[in-house]
Amino acid sequence: MSELFADRSAIPGYEILRRVGAGGMGDVFLANQSSFDRQVVIKTVNVKSPSCQEELTRRFDREAELTADIAHPNIVEILDRGIYEGQPFLVMEYIDGASLRQRLQPGVAMPVEQARPMLCSIVQALSCLHEHGILHRDLKPENVLLDARGRVKVADFGVAVSTTEIGSITQCGQ
């Protein structure tokens, strides 16, 4: 477990249960939100460079602000955001399932009857985002989550932009 969450109750109101993912820029933890006694996901930043930290904090804020008012059955809901010991974090709904990447079998085509409803759900999510002036910019099988019932949720808006910001946002270090 990262240093940030060595204390499982580090962020007031949340009990960290375990790490469920890690990427180049941060970690994702399963947690229990005490106020509603429900499981949530906490996404953190794990970058030491002050200039990258500042950019990632802005990106976290943008991710929360862009999607805060969107309620769609095929888009992961962001529930809260904050900063703990200088580290920004986002709290999102927990999807009990797997990513589309985990469900795909290399070299095996997904049957049309199975793929069509998933694609329709993804298109509905993207349509909703576009109606709100948001471009996802990182749609890939890892960012399409399927819950235990097979319902689709588009996730990870870390590089999403408002159509009014196109061309003004770059990635740290690139």
BAMARMI-837616 format. One line per 2 residues: their letters; for each residue x, y, z of N, C-alpha, C, CB. Coordinates in Angstrom, 1 decimal. Glycine has a CB too. Layout:
N
a> X:Y:Z:X:Y:Z:X:Y:Z:X:Y:Z ~ ...
END
This chain:
174
ms> 0.9:-1.2:0.0:0.0:0.0:0.0:0.9:1.2:0.0:-1.0:0.0:1.2 ~ 0.5:2.3:-0.7:1.3:3.5:-0.8:1.5:4.2:0.5:0.7:4.5:-1.8
el> 2.5:5.0:0.7:2.8:5.7:1.9:1.6:6.6:2.3:4.0:6.6:1.7 ~ 0.9:7.1:1.3:-0.3:8.0:1.5:-1.3:7.3:2.4:-0.8:8.5:0.2
fa> -1.5:6.0:2.1:-2.6:5.3:2.8:-2.0:4.2:3.7:-3.5:4.6:1.8 ~ -0.8:4.4:4.3:-0.3:3.4:5.3:-1.3:3.3:6.4:1.1:3.8:5.7
dr> -1.9:4.5:6.8:-3.0:4.5:7.8:-4.3:4.3:7.1:-2.9:5.8:8.7 ~ -4.9:3.2:7.3:-6.1:2.8:6.5:-7.3:3.8:6.7:-6.6:1.4:6.9
sa> -7.2:4.6:7.7:-8.3:5.6:7.9:-7.8:7.0:7.7:-8.9:5.5:9.3 ~ -6.8:7.1:6.9:-6.0:8.4:6.7:-7.0:9.5:6.3:-5.0:8.2:5.6
ip> -7.8:9.3:5.3:-8.7:10.4:4.8:-10.0:10.3:5.7:-9.1:10.2:3.3 ~ -10.3:11.3:6.4:-11.5:11.3:7.3:-12.7:10.9:6.5:-11.7:12.7:8.0
gy> -13.5:10.0:7.0:-14.7:9.5:6.4:-14.6:8.3:5.5:-15.3:10.7:5.6 ~ -13.3:7.9:5.3:-13.1:6.8:4.4:-12.1:5.8:5.0:-12.5:7.3:3.0
ei> -12.4:4.5:4.9:-11.5:3.4:5.4:-11.0:2.8:4.1:-12.3:2.4:6.3 ~ -9.7:2.8:3.9:-9.0:2.2:2.8:-9.0:0.7:3.0:-7.6:2.8:2.6
lr> -9.5:0.0:2.0:-9.6:-1.5:2.1:-8.4:-2.1:1.4:-10.9:-2.0:1.5 ~ -8.1:-1.7:0.2:-7.0:-2.3:-0.5:-6.8:-1.5:-1.8:-7.2:-3.8:-0.9
rv> -5.6:-1.7:-2.4:-5.3:-1.1:-3.7:-5.9:-2.0:-4.7:-3.7:-0.9:-3.9 ~ -6.6:-1.4:-5.7:-7.2:-2.1:-6.8:-6.6:-1.8:-8.2:-8.7:-1.8:-6.8
ga> -5.7:-0.8:-8.2:-5.0:-0.5:-9.5:-3.9:0.4:-9.3:-6.0:0.0:-10.5 ~ -3.0:0.4:-10.2:-1.9:1.4:-10.2:-1.5:1.7:-11.6:-0.7:0.8:-9.4
gg> -1.2:2.9:-11.8:-0.8:3.4:-13.2:0.5:4.3:-13.1:-1.9:4.1:-13.9 ~ 0.8:4.8:-14.2:2.0:5.7:-14.3:1.9:6.9:-13.4:2.3:6.0:-15.7
mg> 0.7:7.4:-13.2:0.5:8.7:-12.5:-0.1:8.5:-11.1:-0.4:9.6:-13.3 ~ -0.6:7.3:-10.7:-1.2:7.2:-9.4:-1.7:5.8:-9.1:-2.3:8.2:-9.3
dv> -2.4:5.8:-8.0:-3.0:4.5:-7.5:-4.5:4.7:-7.3:-2.3:4.1:-6.2 ~ -5.2:3.5:-7.4:-6.6:3.5:-7.1:-6.9:2.5:-6.0:-7.4:3.1:-8.5
fl> -7.7:3.0:-5.0:-7.9:2.2:-3.8:-9.4:1.9:-3.7:-7.4:2.9:-2.6 ~ -9.8:0.7:-3.2:-11.1:0.5:-2.8:-11.2:0.9:-1.3:-11.5:-1.1:-2.9
an> -12.3:1.7:-1.1:-12.5:2.2:0.3:-14.0:2.1:0.7:-12.0:3.7:0.4 ~ -14.2:2.2:2.0:-15.6:2.3:2.5:-15.8:3.7:2.9:-15.8:1.3:3.7
qs> -16.9:4.3:2.4:-17.3:5.6:2.8:-18.2:5.5:4.0:-18.0:6.4:1.6 ~ -17.7:5.9:5.2:-18.5:5.7:6.4:-19.8:6.4:6.4:-17.7:6.2:7.5
sf> -20.0:7.6:5.9:-21.2:8.3:6.0:-22.4:7.6:5.3:-21.1:9.7:5.4 ~ -22.1:6.8:4.3:-23.2:6.1:3.6:-23.0:4.6:3.6:-23.2:6.5:2.1
dr> -21.9:4.1:4.3:-21.6:2.7:4.5:-21.7:2.0:3.1:-22.6:2.0:5.4 ~ -20.9:2.6:2.2:-20.8:2.0:0.8:-19.4:2.0:0.4:-21.7:2.8:-0.2
qv> -19.1:1.1:-0.6:-17.8:1.0:-1.2:-17.7:2.0:-2.3:-17.5:-0.4:-1.7 ~ -16.5:2.7:-2.3:-16.2:3.7:-3.3:-14.7:3.4:-3.8:-16.3:5.1:-2.8
vi> -14.3:4.1:-4.8:-12.9:4.0:-5.3:-12.3:5.4:-5.0:-12.9:3.6:-6.8 ~ -11.1:5.4:-4.6:-10.3:6.6:-4.4:-9.1:6.6:-5.3:-9.8:6.8:-2.9
kt> -9.0:7.6:-6.2:-8.0:7.7:-7.2:-7.0:8.8:-6.6:-8.5:8.1:-8.6 ~ -5.7:8.5:-6.6:-4.7:9.4:-6.1:-3.6:9.6:-7.2:-4.0:8.8:-4.8
vn> -2.8:10.7:-6.9:-1.7:11.0:-7.7:-0.4:10.5:-7.0:-1.6:12.5:-8.0 ~ 0.5:10.0:-7.8:1.7:9.4:-7.2:3.0:9.9:-7.9:1.7:7.9:-7.3
vk> 3.1:11.2:-8.0:4.2:11.9:-8.7:4.9:12.8:-7.8:3.7:12.6:-10.0 ~ 6.2:12.7:-7.8:7.1:13.5:-6.9:7.4:14.9:-7.4:8.3:12.7:-6.5
sp> 7.6:15.0:-8.7:8.0:16.3:-9.3:7.0:17.4:-9.0:8.2:16.2:-10.8 ~ 7.4:18.5:-8.3:6.5:19.6:-8.0:5.7:20.1:-9.3:7.2:20.7:-7.4
sc> 6.4:20.3:-10.4:5.7:20.8:-11.6:4.7:19.8:-12.1:6.8:21.1:-12.7 ~ 5.0:18.5:-12.1:4.0:17.5:-12.5:2.9:17.5:-11.5:4.7:16.2:-12.7
qe> 3.2:17.6:-10.2:2.2:17.5:-9.1:1.2:18.6:-9.4:2.9:17.6:-7.7 ~ 1.7:19.8:-9.7:0.8:21.0:-9.9:-0.1:20.7:-11.1:1.6:22.2:-10.1
el> 0.4:20.2:-12.2:-0.4:19.9:-13.4:-1.4:18.8:-13.1:0.6:19.5:-14.5 ~ -1.0:17.8:-12.4:-1.9:16.7:-12.1:-3.0:17.1:-11.1:-1.2:15.5:-11.5
tr> -2.7:18.0:-10.2:-3.8:18.6:-9.3:-4.8:19.3:-10.2:-3.2:19.5:-8.2 ~ -4.3:20.1:-11.1:-5.2:20.8:-12.0:-6.1:19.9:-12.8:-4.4:21.8:-13.0
rf> -5.4:18.8:-13.3:-6.1:17.8:-14.1:-7.2:17.1:-13.2:-5.1:16.7:-14.6 ~ -6.9:16.8:-12.0:-7.9:16.2:-11.1:-9.1:17.1:-10.9:-7.3:15.8:-9.7
dr> -8.8:18.4:-10.7:-9.8:19.4:-10.5:-10.7:19.5:-11.8:-9.2:20.8:-10.2 ~ -10.0:19.5:-12.9:-10.8:19.6:-14.2:-11.6:18.3:-14.4:-9.8:19.7:-15.4
ea> -11.1:17.1:-14.1:-11.8:15.9:-14.2:-13.1:15.9:-13.3:-10.9:14.7:-13.8 ~ -13.0:16.4:-12.1:-14.1:16.5:-11.2:-15.1:17.6:-11.7:-13.7:16.9:-9.8
el> -14.6:18.7:-12.1:-15.5:19.8:-12.6:-16.2:19.5:-13.9:-14.7:21.1:-12.8 ~ -15.5:18.8:-14.8:-16.2:18.5:-16.1:-17.3:17.5:-15.9:-15.1:17.9:-17.0
ta> -17.2:16.6:-15.0:-18.2:15.5:-14.9:-19.1:15.7:-13.7:-17.5:14.2:-14.9 ~ -18.9:16.7:-12.9:-19.7:16.8:-11.6:-21.2:16.8:-11.8:-19.2:18.0:-10.9
di> -21.6:17.5:-12.9:-23.0:17.6:-13.1:-23.6:16.6:-14.1:-23.3:19.0:-13.7 ~ -22.8:15.6:-14.4:-23.3:14.6:-15.4:-23.8:13.4:-14.6:-22.2:14.2:-16.4
ah> -25.1:13.1:-14.8:-25.6:11.9:-14.2:-26.1:11.0:-15.4:-26.8:12.2:-13.2 ~ -25.4:10.0:-15.7:-25.7:9.1:-16.8:-25.4:7.7:-16.4:-24.9:9.5:-18.1
pn> -26.3:6.7:-16.7:-26.1:5.4:-16.3:-24.8:4.7:-16.8:-27.3:4.5:-16.6 ~ -24.2:5.3:-17.9:-23.0:4.7:-18.5:-21.8:5.5:-18.3:-23.3:4.5:-20.0
iv> -21.8:6.4:-17.3:-20.6:7.2:-16.9:-20.4:7.0:-15.4:-20.8:8.7:-17.4 ~ -19.1:6.7:-15.1:-18.8:6.6:-13.7:-18.9:7.9:-13.0:-17.3:6.1:-13.5
ei> -19.6:7.9:-11.9:-19.9:9.1:-11.1:-18.8:9.5:-10.2:-21.2:9.0:-10.4 ~ -18.4:10.8:-10.3:-17.4:11.3:-9.3:-18.2:11.8:-8.1:-16.4:12.4:-10.0
ld> -17.9:11.4:-6.9:-18.6:11.7:-5.7:-18.0:12.8:-4.9:-18.8:10.5:-4.9 ~ -16.7:12.9:-4.9:-16.0:13.9:-4.0:-14.6:14.1:-4.5:-16.0:13.4:-2.6
rg> -14.0:15.1:-4.1:-12.5:15.4:-4.3:-12.0:16.1:-3.2:-12.3:16.2:-5.7 ~ -10.7:16.0:-3.0:-10.0:16.7:-1.9:-8.5:16.6:-2.0:-10.5:16.1:-0.6
iy> -7.9:17.1:-1.0:-6.4:17.0:-0.9:-6.1:16.5:0.5:-5.7:18.4:-1.2 ~ -5.3:15.5:0.6:-4.9:14.9:1.8:-3.3:14.9:1.9:-5.4:13.5:2.1
eg> -2.8:15.6:2.9:-1.3:15.8:3.0:-0.7:16.2:1.7:-0.7:14.4:3.5 ~ -1.3:17.1:1.0:-0.8:17.7:-0.2:-1.0:16.8:-1.4:0.7:17.9:-0.1
qp> -1.7:15.7:-1.3:-1.9:14.8:-2.4:-3.4:14.9:-2.8:-1.6:13.3:-2.1 ~ -3.7:15.3:-4.1:-5.1:15.3:-4.5:-5.7:13.9:-4.6:-5.2:16.1:-5.8
fl> -7.0:13.8:-4.4:-7.6:12.5:-4.6:-9.0:12.8:-5.1:-7.7:11.7:-3.3 ~ -9.6:11.8:-5.8:-10.9:11.8:-6.3:-11.6:10.6:-5.7:-11.0:11.8:-7.8
vm> -12.9:10.7:-5.3:-13.7:9.6:-4.9:-14.8:9.4:-5.9:-14.4:9.9:-3.4 ~ -14.8:8.1:-6.4:-15.8:7.7:-7.4:-16.6:6.5:-7.0:-15.0:7.5:-8.8
ey> -17.7:6.3:-7.8:-18.5:5.1:-7.5:-17.7:3.9:-7.8:-19.8:5.1:-8.3 ~ -17.9:2.9:-7.1:-17.2:1.6:-7.2:-18.0:0.7:-8.2:-17.0:0.9:-5.9
id> -17.3:0.2:-9.2:-17.9:-0.7:-10.2:-17.4:-2.1:-9.9:-17.6:-0.3:-11.7 ~ -18.3:-2.9:-9.4:-17.9:-4.3:-9.0:-17.9:-5.2:-10.2:-18.8:-4.9:-7.9
ga> -16.8:-5.3:-10.9:-16.7:-6.1:-12.1:-15.3:-6.1:-12.7:-17.7:-5.6:-13.2 ~ -15.2:-5.8:-13.9:-13.9:-5.8:-14.6:-13.9:-4.8:-15.8:-13.6:-7.2:-15.2
sl> -12.7:-4.5:-16.3:-12.7:-3.6:-17.5:-13.0:-4.5:-18.7:-11.3:-3.0:-17.6 ~ -13.3:-3.8:-19.7:-13.5:-4.4:-21.0:-12.3:-5.2:-21.4:-14.0:-3.4:-22.1
rq> -11.1:-4.6:-21.2:-9.8:-5.3:-21.5:-9.8:-6.6:-20.8:-8.6:-4.4:-21.1 ~ -10.2:-6.7:-19.6:-10.1:-8.0:-18.9:-11.1:-9.0:-19.4:-10.4:-7.7:-17.4
rl> -12.2:-8.5:-20.0:-13.2:-9.4:-20.6:-12.8:-9.9:-22.0:-14.5:-8.8:-20.6 ~ -12.0:-9.2:-22.7:-11.6:-9.6:-24.0:-10.6:-10.7:-24.0:-11.0:-8.3:-24.8
qp> -10.8:-11.6:-25.0:-9.8:-12.7:-25.1:-9.0:-12.4:-26.4:-10.6:-14.1:-25.2 ~ -7.6:-12.4:-26.2:-6.8:-12.1:-27.3:-7.0:-13.1:-28.5:-5.3:-12.1:-26.9
gv> -7.2:-12.5:-29.7:-7.3:-13.3:-30.9:-8.7:-13.9:-31.0:-6.4:-14.4:-30.8 ~ -9.7:-13.6:-30.1:-11.0:-14.1:-30.2:-12.0:-13.0:-30.4:-11.4:-15.0:-29.0
am> -12.7:-13.0:-31.4:-13.7:-11.9:-31.7:-14.9:-12.1:-30.7:-14.2:-11.9:-33.1 ~ -15.3:-11.0:-30.1:-16.5:-11.0:-29.2:-17.7:-11.2:-30.1:-16.6:-9.7:-28.4
pv> -18.6:-12.1:-29.7:-19.9:-12.3:-30.5:-20.7:-11.0:-30.6:-20.7:-13.3:-29.8 ~ -21.2:-10.7:-31.8:-22.0:-9.5:-32.1:-23.1:-9.3:-31.1:-22.6:-9.6:-33.5
eq> -23.8:-10.4:-30.7:-24.9:-10.2:-29.7:-24.4:-9.7:-28.4:-25.6:-11.6:-29.5 ~ -23.1:-9.9:-28.0:-22.5:-9.5:-26.8:-21.9:-8.1:-27.0:-21.4:-10.4:-26.3
ar> -21.3:-7.8:-28.1:-20.7:-6.5:-28.4:-21.6:-5.4:-28.6:-19.7:-6.7:-29.6 ~ -22.7:-5.7:-29.4:-23.7:-4.6:-29.7:-24.2:-3.8:-28.5:-24.8:-5.2:-30.5
pm> -24.7:-4.5:-27.5:-25.2:-3.7:-26.4:-24.1:-2.9:-25.7:-25.9:-4.6:-25.4 ~ -22.9:-3.4:-25.6:-21.8:-2.7:-25.0:-21.5:-1.5:-25.8:-20.6:-3.6:-24.9
lc> -21.4:-1.6:-27.1:-21.1:-0.5:-28.0:-22.2:0.6:-27.9:-20.9:-0.9:-29.4 ~ -23.4:0.2:-27.8:-24.5:1.1:-27.7:-24.4:1.9:-26.4:-25.9:0.4:-27.7
si> -24.1:1.2:-25.3:-23.9:1.9:-24.0:-22.7:2.9:-24.1:-23.7:0.9:-22.9 ~ -21.6:2.5:-24.7:-20.5:3.4:-24.9:-20.8:4.6:-25.7:-19.3:2.7:-25.5
vq> -21.5:4.4:-26.8:-22.0:5.5:-27.6:-22.9:6.5:-26.9:-22.7:5.0:-28.9 ~ -23.8:5.9:-26.1:-24.7:6.8:-25.3:-23.9:7.6:-24.3:-25.8:5.9:-24.6
al> -22.9:7.0:-23.7:-22.1:7.8:-22.7:-21.3:8.9:-23.5:-21.1:6.8:-22.0 ~ -20.7:8.6:-24.6:-20.0:9.6:-25.3:-20.9:10.7:-25.9:-19.2:8.9:-26.5
sc> -22.1:10.3:-26.3:-23.1:11.3:-26.8:-23.4:12.2:-25.6:-24.3:10.5:-27.3 ~ -23.7:11.7:-24.4:-24.0:12.5:-23.3:-22.8:13.5:-23.0:-24.2:11.7:-22.0
lh> -21.6:13.0:-23.0:-20.4:13.8:-22.8:-20.3:14.9:-23.9:-19.1:13.0:-22.8 ~ -20.5:14.6:-25.1:-20.4:15.6:-26.2:-21.6:16.6:-26.1:-20.5:14.9:-27.6
eh> -22.7:16.2:-25.6:-23.8:17.2:-25.4:-23.4:18.2:-24.3:-25.1:16.5:-25.0 ~ -22.6:17.8:-23.4:-22.1:18.6:-22.3:-20.8:19.3:-22.7:-21.9:17.9:-21.0
gi> -20.4:19.2:-24.0:-19.2:19.9:-24.4:-17.9:19.2:-23.9:-19.2:21.3:-24.1 ~ -17.9:17.9:-23.7:-16.7:17.2:-23.1:-16.2:16.2:-24.1:-17.1:16.6:-21.8
lh> -14.9:16.2:-24.3:-14.2:15.2:-25.1:-13.4:14.3:-24.2:-13.3:15.8:-26.2 ~ -13.7:13.0:-24.2:-13.0:12.0:-23.3:-11.5:12.0:-23.6:-13.6:10.6:-23.4
rd> -11.1:11.8:-24.8:-9.7:11.7:-25.3:-8.9:10.5:-24.8:-9.0:12.9:-24.9 ~ -9.5:9.6:-24.1:-8.7:8.4:-23.7:-9.6:7.2:-23.6:-8.0:8.6:-22.3
lk> -10.5:7.0:-24.6:-11.4:5.9:-24.6:-10.6:4.7:-25.1:-12.6:6.1:-25.5 ~ -10.5:3.6:-24.2:-9.8:2.4:-24.5:-10.5:1.3:-23.7:-8.3:2.5:-24.3
pe> -10.2:0.1:-24.0:-10.9:-1.0:-23.2:-10.6:-0.9:-21.7:-10.4:-2.4:-23.7 ~ -9.5:-0.4:-21.3:-9.2:-0.3:-19.8:-10.1:0.7:-19.2:-7.7:0.1:-19.6
nv> -10.6:1.7:-19.9:-11.5:2.7:-19.3:-13.0:2.5:-19.6:-11.1:4.1:-19.9 ~ -13.3:1.3:-20.0:-14.7:0.9:-20.1:-14.9:-0.2:-19.1:-15.1:0.4:-21.6
ll> -15.7:0.1:-18.0:-15.9:-0.9:-16.9:-17.2:-1.6:-17.1:-15.8:-0.2:-15.6 ~ -17.2:-2.9:-16.7:-18.4:-3.7:-16.8:-18.7:-4.2:-15.4:-18.3:-4.9:-17.8
da> -19.9:-3.8:-14.8:-20.2:-4.3:-13.5:-20.6:-5.8:-13.5:-21.4:-3.5:-12.9 ~ -20.9:-6.3:-12.4:-21.2:-7.8:-12.2:-22.3:-8.2:-13.1:-21.5:-8.1:-10.8
rg> -23.3:-7.3:-13.5:-24.4:-7.6:-14.3:-24.1:-7.4:-15.8:-25.6:-6.8:-13.9 ~ -22.9:-6.9:-16.1:-22.5:-6.6:-17.5:-22.9:-5.2:-18.0:-23.2:-7.6:-18.4
rv> -23.3:-4.3:-17.1:-23.6:-2.9:-17.4:-22.3:-2.2:-17.6:-24.5:-2.2:-16.3 ~ -22.3:-1.3:-18.6:-21.1:-0.6:-19.1:-21.1:0.8:-18.4:-21.1:-0.4:-20.6
kv> -19.8:1.2:-18.0:-19.6:2.5:-17.4:-18.3:3.0:-18.0:-19.5:2.5:-15.8 ~ -18.3:4.2:-18.6:-17.1:4.8:-19.2:-16.4:5.5:-18.0:-17.4:5.8:-20.4
ad> -15.1:5.4:-17.8:-14.4:5.9:-16.7:-13.2:6.7:-17.2:-14.0:4.8:-15.7 ~ -12.5:7.3:-16.2:-11.2:7.9:-16.4:-11.2:9.1:-17.3:-10.2:6.9:-16.9
fg> -11.5:10.3:-16.7:-11.6:11.5:-17.4:-10.4:12.4:-17.2:-12.9:12.3:-17.0 ~ -9.2:11.8:-16.9:-8.0:12.5:-16.5:-7.5:13.4:-17.7:-7.0:11.5:-16.2
va> -7.7:13.0:-18.9:-7.3:13.9:-20.0:-8.4:14.4:-20.8:-6.4:13.1:-21.0 ~ -9.6:14.3:-20.2:-10.8:14.9:-20.9:-10.7:16.4:-20.9:-12.1:14.5:-20.2
vs> -11.3:17.0:-21.9:-11.3:18.5:-22.0:-12.7:19.0:-22.4:-10.2:18.9:-23.0 ~ -12.9:20.2:-22.1:-14.1:20.9:-22.6:-13.8:21.3:-24.0:-14.5:22.1:-21.6
tt> -14.8:21.3:-24.8:-14.5:21.7:-26.2:-14.0:23.1:-26.3:-15.8:21.6:-27.1 ~ -14.2:23.9:-25.2:-13.7:25.3:-25.2:-12.2:25.3:-24.9:-14.4:26.1:-24.2
ei> -11.6:24.2:-24.4:-10.2:24.2:-24.1:-9.3:23.4:-25.1:-10.0:23.5:-22.7 ~ -9.8:22.9:-26.1:-9.1:22.1:-27.0:-7.8:22.8:-27.5:-9.9:21.7:-28.3
gs> -6.7:22.1:-27.4:-5.4:22.6:-27.8:-4.7:23.4:-26.7:-5.6:23.5:-28.9 ~ -5.3:23.6:-25.5:-4.7:24.4:-24.5:-4.1:23.5:-23.3:-5.6:25.3:-23.9
it> -4.3:22.2:-23.4:-3.9:21.3:-22.3:-2.9:20.3:-22.9:-5.1:20.5:-21.7 ~ -1.8:20.2:-22.2:-0.7:19.2:-22.5:-0.5:18.3:-21.3:0.6:19.9:-22.9
qc> 0.2:17.2:-21.6:0.5:16.3:-20.5:1.9:16.7:-19.9:0.5:14.8:-21.0 ~ 2.0:16.5:-18.6:3.2:16.8:-17.9:4.3:15.9:-18.4:3.0:16.6:-16.4
gq> 5.5:16.5:-18.8:6.6:15.8:-19.3:6.6:15.4:-20.7:6.7:14.5:-18.5 ~ 5.6:15.9:-21.4:5.5:15.6:-22.9:5.4:16.8:-23.7:4.3:14.6:-23.2
END
